Amino acid sequence: MDKKKFPQWIADRIENGTAQVFPHGTVKVIPLRTMAEKLASMTLDELEGFANRRRYAPDLPRWTDSERAAILARKYELERGK
């Protein structure tokens, strides 16, 4: 790939290894994560949006009792960590 087509700041990042170039049409597929993995990676603000997702998309299914309990447990864990 010809690096001259990129702006200098991108070319520098490619050279340093902090950016990668992929062929057109390349798609990075992120594997599905479990509920526990999703919750473990969230901040308190992200968790609030995740837990109240039906506020923004009412057609989504309601949380089950076990999912709601896991969300609340993670919320309390994050609040205690502050």
C-alpha positions as CSV (number, residue, x, y, z in Angstrom):
1,M,0.0,0.0,0.0
2,D,1.3,3.4,-0.9
3,K,1.8,5.5,2.3
4,K,1.9,8.8,0.3
5,K,-1.9,8.6,0.0
6,F,-2.3,9.1,3.7
7,P,-2.0,12.4,5.6
8,Q,1.4,12.7,7.3
9,W,0.0,12.1,10.8
10,I,-1.6,8.8,9.7
11,A,1.6,7.8,7.9
12,D,3.6,8.5,11.1
13,R,1.2,6.3,13.1
14,I,1.5,3.5,10.5
15,E,5.3,3.8,10.7
16,N,5.3,3.7,14.5
17,G,2.9,0.7,14.6
18,T,0.1,2.6,16.4
19,A,-2.2,2.3,13.4
20,Q,-2.8,-0.5,11.0
21,V,-4.0,-0.6,7.4
22,F,-6.4,-3.2,6.2
23,P,-7.7,-3.8,2.7
24,H,-11.0,-2.2,1.7
25,G,-14.0,-4.3,2.9
26,T,-12.2,-5.8,5.9
27,V,-14.5,-6.3,8.8
28,K,-13.5,-7.0,12.3
29,V,-16.0,-9.3,14.0
30,I,-16.2,-9.0,17.7
31,P,-17.3,-12.3,19.3
32,L,-20.4,-12.3,21.4
33,R,-19.9,-11.7,25.1
34,T,-21.8,-13.1,28.1
35,M,-23.8,-10.8,30.3
36,A,-21.2,-11.0,33.0
37,E,-18.4,-10.0,30.6
38,K,-20.4,-7.0,29.4
39,L,-21.2,-5.9,32.9
40,A,-17.6,-6.3,34.0
41,S,-16.3,-4.0,31.3
42,M,-18.8,-1.1,32.0
43,T,-18.4,2.1,33.9
44,L,-21.3,3.4,36.0
45,D,-22.4,5.8,33.3
46,E,-22.4,3.0,30.6
47,L,-24.2,0.8,33.0
48,E,-27.0,3.3,33.5
49,G,-27.6,3.5,29.7
50,F,-27.4,-0.2,29.4
51,A,-29.9,-0.9,32.2
52,N,-32.3,1.7,31.0
53,R,-32.1,0.9,27.3
54,R,-35.8,0.7,26.9
55,R,-36.0,4.4,27.5
56,Y,-34.4,4.9,24.1
57,A,-35.7,1.8,22.3
58,P,-39.1,0.7,23.9
59,D,-39.4,-2.3,21.6
60,L,-36.5,-4.1,23.3
61,P,-37.5,-7.0,25.7
62,R,-37.6,-6.4,29.4
63,W,-34.7,-7.6,31.6
64,T,-35.3,-10.9,33.3
65,D,-35.1,-11.1,37.1
66,S,-31.7,-12.6,37.0
67,E,-30.4,-10.0,34.5
68,R,-31.8,-7.2,36.6
69,A,-30.2,-8.7,39.8
70,A,-26.8,-8.9,38.0
71,I,-27.1,-5.3,36.8
72,L,-27.9,-4.0,40.3
73,A,-25.1,-6.1,41.8
74,R,-22.6,-4.5,39.3
75,K,-24.1,-1.0,40.1
76,Y,-23.5,-1.5,43.8
77,E,-20.0,-2.8,43.2
78,L,-19.1,0.2,41.1
79,E,-20.6,2.6,43.7
80,R,-18.6,1.0,46.5
81,G,-15.5,1.3,44.4
82,K,-15.7,5.1,44.2
